Amino acid sequence: MTKFYGPKKDKRGRQRLRRDILGNYSKWKMICACCGESNYKFLSLDHILEDGAEHRKQFNGDQGALFRDLKRKCYPPGFQVLCYNCNLGRQHNGGICPHEEIYRKKFLGKETDGETKLQ
């Protein structure tokens, strides 16, 4: 077995940690909780309560440190796996993904004001 030192070893460790975090928060389905996107490269971790900026400040923006902390704390609640589109859509639309907005209009007949969320 080849031992890796330096950047290659670090990269593999980060990839393994990311896969572990996304796997645990998606119940090992590895799909976006909103739209069902399954391409692993598009998936990201979302703070459900929209407190990601404050949380990342604790780790000086170091995603690896954030992921290690979540793993150390046995994957606390408050996170979900979303694709980048849904994650940014929520950020720019008052916490509601545009997919969710379309669903509400089409199937529930409800308009959204950008502030309310599905329960």
N, C-alpha and C positions, 0 to 999 in steps of 0.2 A: 504494500500500500504506500502510495506516495504521500509524503507529508508536505503541506504547503505552509510557507511562512510569508509574511508580508502581505501585500495588497490582495493576492489571490485568496489567501486564507480568510482575510477580513471580508472580502466580497461574498464568499460562500457563506460565511457566518451571518452576514446581514440578510442575504437571500433566504436562508433557513429561518431566521427570526421573523422576517416579514411573512413568509408562508405560514408559519406557526400562528402568528397574530391574526392574519386574515382568515385562516382556517378555523380557529377557535371562535371568532366573532361571527362567522357565517355558518356555524354548525357543520363545518367541513364540506359545505356545498360549493364554496368559492364562487358565488354569484352576487351580483348587486341586489340588495334587498328591495330596491325600487323597480328597476326595469328588467332585471334578470340577465344583465350582461355577464358573460362568463369568461371573457378574455382576461387572464390573470394580470397582464400588464396594465390593464385599465382600472383595476380595482384599487380602492383606497379605504382608509379607516376614517369614519365620520364620528364626530362628537354629537350625540343625539340632542343634547341640551344646548348646542351651539356655543359651547364655552371653550372651543379649541384654541383660540388665540391665548387666552389666559393660561390654559394648561401647557401649551408649548413654551410659554415664557419660563416656566419652572425648569425647563430643560435647555434653555437658550436656543430653541429651535432645532435641537438635535433629535431627529426622528428615531434614531437608534436607541438613544437614552430613554425616550418615551416608550418605545416598544419593550425594552428590557424592564422598565418599571411596571408596565402592564403585566408582563409575564411573571415578574417577581410577586405581584399582588394577586396572582391566580386569576387574571382576566376579569377585573371588576366590571359590573354593568355600566351602561351609559355610552356604549359604542356600537356601531354597526358598520357593515361593509357596504360601500356604495361605489359605483364607477365614478370616474372623475367628473363626467357630465352631470350626474345627479348630485354629487357633492357640491360642485360649484353652482348648480342650479338652485339648490337650497340656500346657499350663501347669498346669492344675488336676488332671491325672491322671498325674503322674509321667512326663511325656514321651511318653505314648501317647494318641493321639486316640481318643475313644470309637468312631469309625467303625472304626478298626483293631482295637479290642477286640472289636467285634461280628463283624468278619471272622474273627478268630482263633477265636472260639467256634463260629461257624457252619460255616466251611469247613475249619479245621485241627483243630478239637476241642481247642484249647488254652485254658486259663484264663490270664489275665494277672495279675501281681501289682503292676502299676503301675511296675515297675522295669525289666523287660526290654523290648527293642525288636526289631522285625523286622530281619533282616539283608538 
